[in-house]
Amino acid sequence: MRTILPAVYLLLVVITCACSKKEKPAPPEKYRPQFHFTPPQHWTNDPNGLVFYDGEYHLFYQHNPFGNTWGHMSWGHAVSRDLIQWEHLPIAIREYPDPATGDSTMIFSGTVVVDTNNSSGLCTGPNCLVAIYTSHVHKNGTGLRQHQSLAFSNDRGRTWQLYDKNPILDIQRKDFRDPKVFWHAATSRWIMLAVVPDLFKVQFYASANLREWNLLSEFGSAGDTARIWECPDLFSLPVTNEPGTSKWVLSLSGSHPQGPTYVGMQYFIGDFDGTTFTTTQTQTRYVDHGKDFYAGIVFNNVADKSIMLGWVNNWAYANDIPTGSWRGAMSLPRMLSLAQTPEGARLKQEFWPIPDSLKMPIDWEEIFSGSFGLEATLEDGGTLELFKTETQTTQIQYENVQLSLDRLKSQPLHFHPLFPSRETVDIAGRPAAITLQVVVDQSIIEILTADGLYAITNQVFPETNGRIAINAKTRIAKSWQWRQ
Ligand code: FRU
């Protein structure tokens, strides 16, 4: 009896635990965003191959299938019908070391296009998906080379075949990467942009079949060259307050507005005639003033919108963020347009709408989860604090026509010396008050203000959820919480 009783007790405990586990959904992992994309496990950096095809948005992403830091780069894959809820799919593109030569290839950033008329000749049906990416080759003997390669899928992106004549574009450089390819309707041909990062140059190529490419022109160096250029994109956007007008925008990843210790994104507004990009812009413009928005590119094959996703992280500390089984996230998708302002044309951003069925209107004082949204108006001296407890606070402030997001005290202890920071941006036109759209998702804060002319995206890693606090100069007009 003495030996049986503890065994029966143990059995009961195990059964009870198993049953109660079934009833309750597992609580979200600490810091894991709920309405931002994160990989099921392991590392991600840049979004890749963003494309809409056959009712699905595809997100491919720089992924290490073996660990939580950068390495073994492959293309992870997920699809979504609403850009908020993602279905994870098996790894799309990877290469194994060549046993004969010992060469190893990593799959770096790139594009996916819908080859609508089978221009590549690689489609088994009327159309297919074609990926053009950088193969980062470590050659036994000669060292590193980067060139552009091709893969294709005839089953809605579920499986991919590497083109047997890879690479398709090689300029014999160690650094030459991040191809963005799109269909240019006016000249009826494919256009590719790729960067020569250390020369601060974007090269433009054209092709009729996605396999053979001719150099058209180069842009750069220009704007901010404090840090190498990566992940270029080019898209045409409407000027919302000049109906009937549109302009081309060249976006690039590189240095941060606060200097090259951190990475960030800049953009140029100009014209693209199918061969050359030109701009008269004299001021350097940044896509986001936070520390955590990088490698953003827009979806291909979305007829009436330009939707950008960025990687919410910064190379300065990306490999050290204190998340659990995964590392890295994507921003909320952002719809882009332009506005003509007294300082010239500027980029405008708008958050992609989260379906009403996934959020619950709630008074801001009752918000208890770490995933929510707010619309707040701050007069001069207005403050809005998030995740506030006795030992931590993240403060948003509007003072002397400057918006700031301060994460210096966002957690009791910081995991990296470059993480504590305060982001600031001067708001043009000296408005007496500004209205902020704020989304907060466990460890991500994204802010848009002044009708989308300014964005600040930052990660925070608070110990606990804490509460929201405002001062007398701040009003919260709308608030919602993510439905779990
Ligand atoms: C940008 C980047 C790209 C490259 C990829 C490698 O974050 O450095 O230039 O293709 O990451 O993972």
Residues whose N, C-alpha, C, O or C-beta is under 5 A from the ligand:
A	BS01	FRU	D46 Q62 M73 F108 S109 R177 D178 E230 C231 A295
